[in-house]
C-alpha cells in the first residue's frame, strides 16, 4: 500500500512521499516507506563517508604540497576511491580555502566539507 492510501508515518516528509509515488508509478510495485527510508539513509551515509575520505586524501596531498591545488582526479593518488553512485565536486582545491561536496544519486542530501574538516549537514 502506498502512502497516499495509508497513514503517513510521523516525520515522513512530503518529498519522500513524492519519491515513493514515483517509485510506485514506474516500478509497478508497492511502496514500503520503511524500506525506502533505510535505503535513502544508506545512500546518504555513503555520500558522507565519501566526503570524509576525500578530505583525508586532500590532507595527505597538502602534506606533500602545501601550496598546491587538488582536484577530484588528483585525490585518487592519495587514497580516495570514487564510488559509482557518488558525485564528488572540488569547488576550491587550495589548502586555505578547501571546499568539496558530495552526494549520492539515490540519496537526498549533499554534504560539504571545508578546510578545517567540518562536514555539513
N, C-alpha and C positions, 0 to 999 in steps of 0.2 A: 504494500500500500504506500502510495506517495504521500508526501507531507500535506498536499492540498486535501487529502482525504482523511488524514489522521491529525491528532493533536500535535502541534509543534512542541518539541522539547524546549525546556527553558534554556535560554542562551543560544538558541539556534537562529542565526541571523538570516535576514531576507536574501542576501546574495548567495548563501549556501542553499537556500530553498530553490532559487532560480537555477543553480548548478544541478541540483537534484532533478528538477523538472527537465532540464536539457538532457541529462543522462537518461532519464526515463523515456523521453521522446525519441532519442537517437539509438538507444540500445534495445529498446523494446522490452526492457526488464523493469522490475520493480525497484524502487529506491529504498535503501536501508540507511537512514540518517546516521546510525551509529557507525556503520562501516565507512560511510563517506567521511565522517569526522576523523576517524582513525587514519584513513588514507591521507587526508589533507594534512593532518599533523605530521605524518611521516614525510611527506613531500617538503613541508616547511622545515622540518628537522634536518633534512639533507641539505637544504639551501643554507641554513645557519651553520652547519658543520663545514660546508664548502667555504664560506666567508672566513671562518676561523682558520681553516687550513691555508687559505690564500694569504691571510695576514701573517701567519707564521713563516710561510715561504718568502714573503716580502721582507720580513725582518732578517732572514738569512741572506737575502740579496743585499740589503743595506749594510750588513756587517762586512761584506766584501767590497761594496761600492757605495759609501755614504753619500756621495754627490751624484749618484746615478739616478736614472729613471727606469722604473719597471713597468711592463705592460702584461696583459693576461698571458700572452705566449711565453714571456720570459719567466713566469712563475714556475713553469714545469721543470726548469733546470734546477730549481731549489726545492723540489719535492712535492709541489702541488699537482694533483691528478684531477683533471676535469671529468666530471660525470656527464653522461649524455643528456640528462634531463635538466641539468643546472646551467643557467646562464650567468657567467661572471663578467663584470664590467669594471675596468680600472678607469675611474674618472680622472684622478690625479695620481701620478706614479712617482712623486718625489717623496723623500723621507719626511720632510717637514709638513707636507700638505697631502699625505696619502689619503685617498678616498676610493673605496671599492664598494660594489654592491653585487648581490647575488639573489637569484630567485629560481624556483623550480617550476617547470611548465605545468605541473599538476597541482601546485600549491597556490595559495592566495597572498603570500607575503613576500616582500622584498626586504632583504637585510643589508645594512650598510655597516662599514667599519671605517674608523678614522685613523689618524696617525698615532694615536695612543692606544689603539686596540679596543675602543669602545664599540660594541656591536649593538645596533638598534634595529628593529624594535626589541 
